[in-house]
Amino acid sequence: MFGIGANLGSSLTVEMIGKSGFDWTWIDCEHGAGDYSELVGQIQAASINDAPPIVRIAWNETPRFKRVLDLGAAGVMVPYVNTAEEAKQAAEAMRYPPEGVRGVAKFNRACGFGSDFDEYFPNANNHLLTVVQIETEAAVKNADEIAAVQGVDVLFIGPLDLSVNLRIAQQYDHQVFVEAMDSVAAACKHHKKAAGILVPNLDYLPLWIEKGFTFFVVGSDGGCVAKGLQNIYSTCSAFE
């Protein structure tokens, strides 16, 4: 599955992502420019097309899950998950009791402001995607235990953070980084979970698919706009 990141806080770029044919939309509320006020419009825009919104929250704290899920996110990505206990905390925050600790509210957007509650409530625990990020050496070491946690669907490598924490910043061909990727992919395969990663350069995509990764972020609205502007300026500057 291929997704594009939305980090500009714009509902318009989210709509563009959906119209482009990508499988899902990654709305970034950790490093992105938007906050909850922008998130409402972004999730609404994602609903127009068939590119469900997965929202990355800023930290593994239960109240952050509730706000995002009640707005109608199809799933949540959780940064810096280092242990099975932290993964369990995330999985429980995604789910209503008795499987979890998510607070129940009826008159919110996810429940159709009440009209869809009877359908949403009994199905939500099984229909929402839980993505935990692997971004540290400790997380890699604990990958098998994290993947074993019931309710975790995807282990997602944040390559920049992971490479920095491994002290090989942006060296994605380095043996240490490759071994870390292989460990995560093996843990996912063992426990029948999906392995995901942000792709910093599309040249890596064929190899990483071969390694068993199936859940990708392959670009961002901010990156596409910046690169497009740079390309236009590069062409124009030749005539100055």
ChimeraX commands (.cxc) that place a marker at each C-alpha (Angstrom):
marker #1 position 0.00,0.00,0.00 radius 0.5
marker #1 position 1.29,3.43,-0.96 radius 0.5
marker #1 position 0.50,6.62,0.90 radius 0.5
marker #1 position 1.51,10.25,0.63 radius 0.5
marker #1 position 2.20,12.43,3.63 radius 0.5
marker #1 position 0.19,15.56,4.27 radius 0.5
marker #1 position 2.37,17.85,6.37 radius 0.5
marker #1 position 1.27,21.31,5.21 radius 0.5
marker #1 position -1.94,21.36,7.23 radius 0.5
marker #1 position -3.95,21.82,4.03 radius 0.5
marker #1 position -7.25,20.13,3.25 radius 0.5
marker #1 position -6.71,20.95,-0.43 radius 0.5
marker #1 position -3.51,18.90,-0.70 radius 0.5
marker #1 position -5.23,16.02,1.10 radius 0.5
marker #1 position -7.96,16.14,-1.54 radius 0.5
marker #1 position -5.28,16.14,-4.25 radius 0.5
marker #1 position -3.63,13.07,-2.70 radius 0.5
marker #1 position -6.92,11.18,-2.83 radius 0.5
marker #1 position -7.57,12.18,-6.43 radius 0.5
marker #1 position -4.09,10.99,-7.42 radius 0.5
marker #1 position -5.00,7.38,-6.69 radius 0.5
marker #1 position -2.90,6.62,-3.60 radius 0.5
marker #1 position -4.13,3.94,-1.21 radius 0.5
marker #1 position -4.09,6.04,1.94 radius 0.5
marker #1 position -3.28,9.49,3.27 radius 0.5
marker #1 position -0.74,10.07,6.03 radius 0.5
marker #1 position -1.72,13.18,7.97 radius 0.5
marker #1 position 1.21,14.31,10.08 radius 0.5
marker #1 position 0.34,15.92,13.41 radius 0.5
marker #1 position 3.78,15.26,14.86 radius 0.5
marker #1 position 6.06,17.29,12.60 radius 0.5
marker #1 position 3.45,18.74,10.24 radius 0.5
marker #1 position 2.26,22.34,10.21 radius 0.5
marker #1 position -1.36,21.56,11.05 radius 0.5
marker #1 position -3.08,21.15,14.40 radius 0.5
marker #1 position -6.51,19.82,15.37 radius 0.5
marker #1 position -8.31,22.78,13.79 radius 0.5
marker #1 position -6.72,21.97,10.43 radius 0.5
marker #1 position -7.12,18.23,11.00 radius 0.5
marker #1 position -10.91,18.47,10.82 radius 0.5
marker #1 position -10.80,19.76,7.24 radius 0.5
marker #1 position -8.05,17.34,6.27 radius 0.5
marker #1 position -10.02,14.30,7.43 radius 0.5
marker #1 position -13.14,15.64,5.71 radius 0.5
marker #1 position -11.15,16.06,2.48 radius 0.5
marker #1 position -9.77,12.52,2.77 radius 0.5
marker #1 position -13.34,11.23,3.00 radius 0.5
marker #1 position -14.12,12.55,-0.49 radius 0.5
marker #1 position -11.86,9.98,-2.15 radius 0.5
marker #1 position -10.79,6.43,-1.42 radius 0.5
marker #1 position -7.56,7.26,0.44 radius 0.5
marker #1 position -8.35,6.74,4.15 radius 0.5
marker #1 position -6.63,9.09,6.60 radius 0.5
marker #1 position -4.06,7.63,8.97 radius 0.5
marker #1 position -3.07,10.34,11.44 radius 0.5
marker #1 position 0.34,10.45,13.09 radius 0.5
marker #1 position -0.10,11.89,16.56 radius 0.5
marker #1 position 2.68,13.72,18.40 radius 0.5
marker #1 position 3.16,11.19,21.20 radius 0.5
marker #1 position 1.84,7.96,22.71 radius 0.5
marker #1 position -0.67,9.60,25.05 radius 0.5
marker #1 position -4.25,8.33,25.35 radius 0.5
marker #1 position -6.03,11.72,25.04 radius 0.5
marker #1 position -4.38,12.31,21.65 radius 0.5
marker #1 position -5.91,9.11,20.28 radius 0.5
marker #1 position -9.43,10.05,21.38 radius 0.5
marker #1 position -9.44,13.40,19.62 radius 0.5
marker #1 position -8.15,11.96,16.34 radius 0.5
marker #1 position -10.38,8.88,16.30 radius 0.5
marker #1 position -13.53,10.82,17.17 radius 0.5
marker #1 position -12.86,13.06,14.17 radius 0.5
marker #1 position -13.03,9.99,11.94 radius 0.5
marker #1 position -9.45,8.87,11.35 radius 0.5
marker #1 position -9.16,5.41,9.83 radius 0.5
marker #1 position -6.11,4.72,11.97 radius 0.5
marker #1 position -3.37,6.23,14.08 radius 0.5
marker #1 position 0.41,6.17,13.69 radius 0.5
marker #1 position 2.29,6.38,16.98 radius 0.5
marker #1 position 5.89,7.68,17.07 radius 0.5
marker #1 position 8.81,6.36,19.16 radius 0.5
marker #1 position 7.34,3.08,20.35 radius 0.5
marker #1 position 10.27,1.27,21.97 radius 0.5
marker #1 position 8.79,-1.62,23.95 radius 0.5
marker #1 position 5.96,-4.13,23.89 radius 0.5
marker #1 position 4.40,-2.33,26.86 radius 0.5
marker #1 position 4.33,0.95,24.93 radius 0.5
marker #1 position 2.84,-0.87,21.93 radius 0.5
marker #1 position 0.18,-2.37,24.20 radius 0.5
marker #1 position -0.62,1.11,25.53 radius 0.5
marker #1 position -1.15,2.33,21.96 radius 0.5
marker #1 position -3.32,-0.65,21.01 radius 0.5
marker #1 position -5.51,-0.15,24.07 radius 0.5
marker #1 position -5.89,3.58,23.38 radius 0.5
marker #1 position -7.27,2.64,19.94 radius 0.5
marker #1 position -10.02,0.41,21.33 radius 0.5
marker #1 position -13.22,0.71,23.30 radius 0.5
marker #1 position -13.58,-1.36,26.50 radius 0.5
marker #1 position -13.21,-4.17,27.33 radius 0.5
marker #1 position -10.35,-4.54,24.80 radius 0.5
marker #1 position -9.06,-1.04,25.45 radius 0.5
marker #1 position -9.48,2.27,27.22 radius 0.5
marker #1 position -10.85,4.54,24.49 radius 0.5
marker #1 position -13.58,6.78,25.86 radius 0.5
marker #1 position -17.01,6.34,24.31 radius 0.5
marker #1 position -18.73,9.35,22.76 radius 0.5
marker #1 position -21.75,9.27,20.51 radius 0.5
marker #1 position -22.19,12.68,18.93 radius 0.5
marker #1 position -18.94,13.05,17.06 radius 0.5
marker #1 position -17.92,12.97,13.41 radius 0.5
marker #1 position -16.71,9.34,13.47 radius 0.5
marker #1 position -20.19,8.25,14.58 radius 0.5
marker #1 position -22.02,10.43,12.06 radius 0.5
marker #1 position -22.86,12.81,14.91 radius 0.5
marker #1 position -24.95,10.07,16.46 radius 0.5
marker #1 position -26.72,8.68,13.40 radius 0.5
marker #1 position -24.09,5.98,12.75 radius 0.5
marker #1 position -23.21,5.12,16.34 radius 0.5
marker #1 position -24.97,1.74,16.39 radius 0.5
marker #1 position -22.90,0.64,13.40 radius 0.5
marker #1 position -19.62,2.33,14.34 radius 0.5
marker #1 position -19.35,1.33,18.00 radius 0.5
marker #1 position -19.44,-2.50,17.69 radius 0.5
marker #1 position -17.08,-2.50,14.68 radius 0.5
marker #1 position -14.52,0.17,15.51 radius 0.5
marker #1 position -12.13,-2.06,17.47 radius 0.5
marker #1 position -11.65,-4.32,14.45 radius 0.5
marker #1 position -11.76,-1.69,11.70 radius 0.5
marker #1 position -9.17,0.85,12.86 radius 0.5
marker #1 position -5.48,0.55,11.94 radius 0.5
marker #1 position -2.81,0.74,14.64 radius 0.5
marker #1 position 0.64,1.69,13.34 radius 0.5
marker #1 position 3.62,1.89,15.70 radius 0.5
marker #1 position 6.87,3.52,14.67 radius 0.5
marker #1 position 10.25,1.87,15.06 radius 0.5
marker #1 position 12.76,4.70,15.40 radius 0.5
marker #1 position 15.41,3.64,17.91 radius 0.5
marker #1 position 17.94,0.89,18.54 radius 0.5
marker #1 position 15.84,-0.29,21.48 radius 0.5
marker #1 position 12.75,-0.57,19.28 radius 0.5
marker #1 position 14.65,-2.70,16.76 radius 0.5
marker #1 position 15.88,-5.00,19.54 radius 0.5
marker #1 position 12.32,-5.31,20.83 radius 0.5
marker #1 position 10.71,-5.62,17.39 radius 0.5
marker #1 position 9.64,-9.24,17.81 radius 0.5
marker #1 position 7.95,-8.51,21.15 radius 0.5
marker #1 position 6.31,-5.39,19.72 radius 0.5
marker #1 position 5.02,-7.29,16.70 radius 0.5
marker #1 position 3.56,-9.92,19.02 radius 0.5
marker #1 position 1.27,-7.38,20.72 radius 0.5
marker #1 position -2.36,-8.04,19.89 radius 0.5
marker #1 position -3.93,-5.02,18.23 radius 0.5
marker #1 position -0.76,-3.74,16.57 radius 0.5
marker #1 position -1.17,-3.95,12.80 radius 0.5
marker #1 position 1.92,-2.29,11.32 radius 0.5
marker #1 position 5.51,-1.76,12.47 radius 0.5
marker #1 position 6.64,1.35,10.60 radius 0.5
marker #1 position 10.26,2.42,10.37 radius 0.5
marker #1 position 10.99,6.12,10.55 radius 0.5
marker #1 position 14.27,5.98,8.60 radius 0.5
marker #1 position 15.66,9.39,9.49 radius 0.5
marker #1 position 15.11,9.05,13.24 radius 0.5
marker #1 position 16.29,5.44,13.21 radius 0.5
marker #1 position 19.45,6.22,11.26 radius 0.5
marker #1 position 20.22,9.17,13.57 radius 0.5
marker #1 position 19.67,7.02,16.67 radius 0.5
marker #1 position 21.90,4.33,15.17 radius 0.5
marker #1 position 24.53,7.07,14.65 radius 0.5
marker #1 position 24.57,6.60,10.88 radius 0.5
marker #1 position 22.38,9.55,9.88 radius 0.5
marker #1 position 20.76,9.13,6.45 radius 0.5
marker #1 position 23.04,6.19,5.56 radius 0.5
marker #1 position 20.27,3.89,4.42 radius 0.5
marker #1 position 22.68,1.53,2.66 radius 0.5
marker #1 position 24.78,1.09,5.79 radius 0.5
marker #1 position 24.99,-2.49,7.03 radius 0.5
marker #1 position 23.72,-1.50,10.48 radius 0.5
marker #1 position 20.61,0.12,9.00 radius 0.5
marker #1 position 20.00,-2.77,6.59 radius 0.5
marker #1 position 20.25,-5.26,9.46 radius 0.5
marker #1 position 17.79,-3.20,11.48 radius 0.5
marker #1 position 15.34,-3.23,8.57 radius 0.5
marker #1 position 15.74,-6.97,8.20 radius 0.5
marker #1 position 15.06,-7.51,11.91 radius 0.5
marker #1 position 11.83,-5.51,11.74 radius 0.5
marker #1 position 10.70,-7.26,8.55 radius 0.5
marker #1 position 11.42,-10.68,10.10 radius 0.5
marker #1 position 9.45,-9.81,13.25 radius 0.5
marker #1 position 6.48,-8.71,11.15 radius 0.5
marker #1 position 6.58,-11.86,9.06 radius 0.5
marker #1 position 6.81,-14.03,12.18 radius 0.5
marker #1 position 3.71,-12.45,13.73 radius 0.5
marker #1 position 1.80,-11.83,10.49 radius 0.5
marker #1 position 1.96,-8.04,10.81 radius 0.5
marker #1 position 2.70,-5.53,8.06 radius 0.5
marker #1 position 6.13,-3.95,7.77 radius 0.5
marker #1 position 6.10,-0.29,6.79 radius 0.5
marker #1 position 8.60,2.46,6.09 radius 0.5
marker #1 position 8.87,6.02,4.82 radius 0.5
marker #1 position 10.80,5.96,1.54 radius 0.5
marker #1 position 13.32,8.84,1.41 radius 0.5
marker #1 position 14.29,8.02,-2.17 radius 0.5
marker #1 position 12.14,6.00,-4.57 radius 0.5
marker #1 position 15.26,4.21,-5.82 radius 0.5
marker #1 position 15.03,2.16,-2.62 radius 0.5
marker #1 position 11.48,1.01,-3.29 radius 0.5
marker #1 position 12.13,-2.19,-5.32 radius 0.5
marker #1 position 14.68,-3.50,-2.81 radius 0.5
marker #1 position 12.53,-2.70,0.20 radius 0.5
marker #1 position 9.53,-4.40,-1.36 radius 0.5
marker #1 position 11.76,-7.43,-1.92 radius 0.5
marker #1 position 12.66,-7.35,1.77 radius 0.5
marker #1 position 8.99,-7.74,2.67 radius 0.5
marker #1 position 7.86,-4.19,3.31 radius 0.5
marker #1 position 4.31,-3.55,2.10 radius 0.5
marker #1 position 3.13,-0.31,3.76 radius 0.5
marker #1 position 4.85,2.80,2.40 radius 0.5
marker #1 position 4.90,6.57,2.64 radius 0.5
marker #1 position 6.43,7.58,-0.69 radius 0.5
marker #1 position 6.38,11.36,-0.52 radius 0.5
marker #1 position 4.69,14.40,1.00 radius 0.5
marker #1 position 2.72,17.41,-0.11 radius 0.5
marker #1 position 5.41,19.72,1.25 radius 0.5
marker #1 position 8.16,17.81,-0.50 radius 0.5
marker #1 position 6.29,17.75,-3.80 radius 0.5
marker #1 position 5.60,21.49,-3.70 radius 0.5
marker #1 position 9.18,22.37,-2.71 radius 0.5
marker #1 position 10.69,20.12,-5.38 radius 0.5
marker #1 position 8.30,21.41,-8.02 radius 0.5
marker #1 position 9.16,25.02,-7.24 radius 0.5
marker #1 position 12.87,24.25,-7.30 radius 0.5
marker #1 position 12.54,22.55,-10.69 radius 0.5
marker #1 position 10.63,25.50,-12.14 radius 0.5
marker #1 position 13.16,27.99,-10.78 radius 0.5
marker #1 position 16.05,25.91,-12.09 radius 0.5
marker #1 position 14.59,26.09,-15.60 radius 0.5
marker #1 position 13.83,29.82,-15.35 radius 0.5
marker #1 position 17.19,30.74,-13.86 radius 0.5
marker #1 position 18.94,29.57,-17.02 radius 0.5
marker #1 position 17.45,32.62,-18.77 radius 0.5
marker #1 position 18.53,35.20,-16.18 radius 0.5
marker link #1:1,2 radius 0.2
marker link #1:2,3 radius 0.2
marker link #1:3,4 radius 0.2
marker link #1:4,5 radius 0.2
marker link #1:5,6 radius 0.2
marker link #1:6,7 radius 0.2
marker link #1:7,8 radius 0.2
marker link #1:8,9 radius 0.2
marker link #1:9,10 radius 0.2
marker link #1:10,11 radius 0.2
marker link #1:11,12 radius 0.2
marker link #1:12,13 radius 0.2
marker link #1:13,14 radius 0.2
marker link #1:14,15 radius 0.2
marker link #1:15,16 radius 0.2
marker link #1:16,17 radius 0.2
marker link #1:17,18 radius 0.2
marker link #1:18,19 radius 0.2
marker link #1:19,20 radius 0.2
marker link #1:20,21 radius 0.2
marker link #1:21,22 radius 0.2
marker link #1:22,23 radius 0.2
marker link #1:23,24 radius 0.2
marker link #1:24,25 radius 0.2
marker link #1:25,26 radius 0.2
marker link #1:26,27 radius 0.2
marker link #1:27,28 radius 0.2
marker link #1:28,29 radius 0.2
marker link #1:29,30 radius 0.2
marker link #1:30,31 radius 0.2
marker link #1:31,32 radius 0.2
marker link #1:32,33 radius 0.2
marker link #1:33,34 radius 0.2
marker link #1:34,35 radius 0.2
marker link #1:35,36 radius 0.2
marker link #1:36,37 radius 0.2
marker link #1:37,38 radius 0.2
marker link #1:38,39 radius 0.2
marker link #1:39,40 radius 0.2
marker link #1:40,41 radius 0.2
marker link #1:41,42 radius 0.2
marker link #1:42,43 radius 0.2
marker link #1:43,44 radius 0.2
marker link #1:44,45 radius 0.2
marker link #1:45,46 radius 0.2
marker link #1:46,47 radius 0.2
marker link #1:47,48 radius 0.2
marker link #1:48,49 radius 0.2
marker link #1:49,50 radius 0.2
marker link #1:50,51 radius 0.2
marker link #1:51,52 radius 0.2
marker link #1:52,53 radius 0.2
marker link #1:53,54 radius 0.2
marker link #1:54,55 radius 0.2
marker link #1:55,56 radius 0.2
marker link #1:56,57 radius 0.2
marker link #1:57,58 radius 0.2
marker link #1:58,59 radius 0.2
marker link #1:59,60 radius 0.2
marker link #1:60,61 radius 0.2
marker link #1:61,62 radius 0.2
marker link #1:62,63 radius 0.2
marker link #1:63,64 radius 0.2
marker link #1:64,65 radius 0.2
marker link #1:65,66 radius 0.2
marker link #1:66,67 radius 0.2
marker link #1:67,68 radius 0.2
marker link #1:68,69 radius 0.2
marker link #1:69,70 radius 0.2
marker link #1:70,71 radius 0.2
marker link #1:71,72 radius 0.2
marker link #1:72,73 radius 0.2
marker link #1:73,74 radius 0.2
marker link #1:74,75 radius 0.2
marker link #1:75,76 radius 0.2
marker link #1:76,77 radius 0.2
marker link #1:77,78 radius 0.2
marker link #1:78,79 radius 0.2
marker link #1:79,80 radius 0.2
marker link #1:80,81 radius 0.2
marker link #1:81,82 radius 0.2
marker link #1:82,83 radius 0.2
marker link #1:83,84 radius 0.2
marker link #1:84,85 radius 0.2
marker link #1:85,86 radius 0.2
marker link #1:86,87 radius 0.2
marker link #1:87,88 radius 0.2
marker link #1:88,89 radius 0.2
marker link #1:89,90 radius 0.2
marker link #1:90,91 radius 0.2
marker link #1:91,92 radius 0.2
marker link #1:92,93 radius 0.2
marker link #1:93,94 radius 0.2
marker link #1:94,95 radius 0.2
marker link #1:95,96 radius 0.2
marker link #1:96,97 radius 0.2
marker link #1:97,98 radius 0.2
marker link #1:98,99 radius 0.2
marker link #1:99,100 radius 0.2
marker link #1:100,101 radius 0.2
marker link #1:101,102 radius 0.2
marker link #1:102,103 radius 0.2
marker link #1:103,104 radius 0.2
marker link #1:104,105 radius 0.2
marker link #1:105,106 radius 0.2
marker link #1:106,107 radius 0.2
marker link #1:107,108 radius 0.2
marker link #1:108,109 radius 0.2
marker link #1:109,110 radius 0.2
marker link #1:110,111 radius 0.2
marker link #1:111,112 radius 0.2
marker link #1:112,113 radius 0.2
marker link #1:113,114 radius 0.2
marker link #1:114,115 radius 0.2
marker link #1:115,116 radius 0.2
marker link #1:116,117 radius 0.2
marker link #1:117,118 radius 0.2
marker link #1:118,119 radius 0.2
marker link #1:119,120 radius 0.2
marker link #1:120,121 radius 0.2
marker link #1:121,122 radius 0.2
marker link #1:122,123 radius 0.2
marker link #1:123,124 radius 0.2
marker link #1:124,125 radius 0.2
marker link #1:125,126 radius 0.2
marker link #1:126,127 radius 0.2
marker link #1:127,128 radius 0.2
marker link #1:128,129 radius 0.2
marker link #1:129,130 radius 0.2
marker link #1:130,131 radius 0.2
marker link #1:131,132 radius 0.2
marker link #1:132,133 radius 0.2
marker link #1:133,134 radius 0.2
marker link #1:134,135 radius 0.2
marker link #1:135,136 radius 0.2
marker link #1:136,137 radius 0.2
marker link #1:137,138 radius 0.2
marker link #1:138,139 radius 0.2
marker link #1:139,140 radius 0.2
marker link #1:140,141 radius 0.2
marker link #1:141,142 radius 0.2
marker link #1:142,143 radius 0.2
marker link #1:143,144 radius 0.2
marker link #1:144,145 radius 0.2
marker link #1:145,146 radius 0.2
marker link #1:146,147 radius 0.2
marker link #1:147,148 radius 0.2
marker link #1:148,149 radius 0.2
marker link #1:149,150 radius 0.2
marker link #1:150,151 radius 0.2
marker link #1:151,152 radius 0.2
marker link #1:152,153 radius 0.2
marker link #1:153,154 radius 0.2
marker link #1:154,155 radius 0.2
marker link #1:155,156 radius 0.2
marker link #1:156,157 radius 0.2
marker link #1:157,158 radius 0.2
marker link #1:158,159 radius 0.2
marker link #1:159,160 radius 0.2
marker link #1:160,161 radius 0.2
marker link #1:161,162 radius 0.2
marker link #1:162,163 radius 0.2
marker link #1:163,164 radius 0.2
marker link #1:164,165 radius 0.2
marker link #1:165,166 radius 0.2
marker link #1:166,167 radius 0.2
marker link #1:167,168 radius 0.2
marker link #1:168,169 radius 0.2
marker link #1:169,170 radius 0.2
marker link #1:170,171 radius 0.2
marker link #1:171,172 radius 0.2
marker link #1:172,173 radius 0.2
marker link #1:173,174 radius 0.2
marker link #1:174,175 radius 0.2
marker link #1:175,176 radius 0.2
marker link #1:176,177 radius 0.2
marker link #1:177,178 radius 0.2
marker link #1:178,179 radius 0.2
marker link #1:179,180 radius 0.2
marker link #1:180,181 radius 0.2
marker link #1:181,182 radius 0.2
marker link #1:182,183 radius 0.2
marker link #1:183,184 radius 0.2
marker link #1:184,185 radius 0.2
marker link #1:185,186 radius 0.2
marker link #1:186,187 radius 0.2
marker link #1:187,188 radius 0.2
marker link #1:188,189 radius 0.2
marker link #1:189,190 radius 0.2
marker link #1:190,191 radius 0.2
marker link #1:191,192 radius 0.2
marker link #1:192,193 radius 0.2
marker link #1:193,194 radius 0.2
marker link #1:194,195 radius 0.2
marker link #1:195,196 radius 0.2
marker link #1:196,197 radius 0.2
marker link #1:197,198 radius 0.2
marker link #1:198,199 radius 0.2
marker link #1:199,200 radius 0.2
marker link #1:200,201 radius 0.2
marker link #1:201,202 radius 0.2
marker link #1:202,203 radius 0.2
marker link #1:203,204 radius 0.2
marker link #1:204,205 radius 0.2
marker link #1:205,206 radius 0.2
marker link #1:206,207 radius 0.2
marker link #1:207,208 radius 0.2
marker link #1:208,209 radius 0.2
marker link #1:209,210 radius 0.2
marker link #1:210,211 radius 0.2
marker link #1:211,212 radius 0.2
marker link #1:212,213 radius 0.2
marker link #1:213,214 radius 0.2
marker link #1:214,215 radius 0.2
marker link #1:215,216 radius 0.2
marker link #1:216,217 radius 0.2
marker link #1:217,218 radius 0.2
marker link #1:218,219 radius 0.2
marker link #1:219,220 radius 0.2
marker link #1:220,221 radius 0.2
marker link #1:221,222 radius 0.2
marker link #1:222,223 radius 0.2
marker link #1:223,224 radius 0.2
marker link #1:224,225 radius 0.2
marker link #1:225,226 radius 0.2
marker link #1:226,227 radius 0.2
marker link #1:227,228 radius 0.2
marker link #1:228,229 radius 0.2
marker link #1:229,230 radius 0.2
marker link #1:230,231 radius 0.2
marker link #1:231,232 radius 0.2
marker link #1:232,233 radius 0.2
marker link #1:233,234 radius 0.2
marker link #1:234,235 radius 0.2
marker link #1:235,236 radius 0.2
marker link #1:236,237 radius 0.2
marker link #1:237,238 radius 0.2
marker link #1:238,239 radius 0.2
marker link #1:239,240 radius 0.2
view
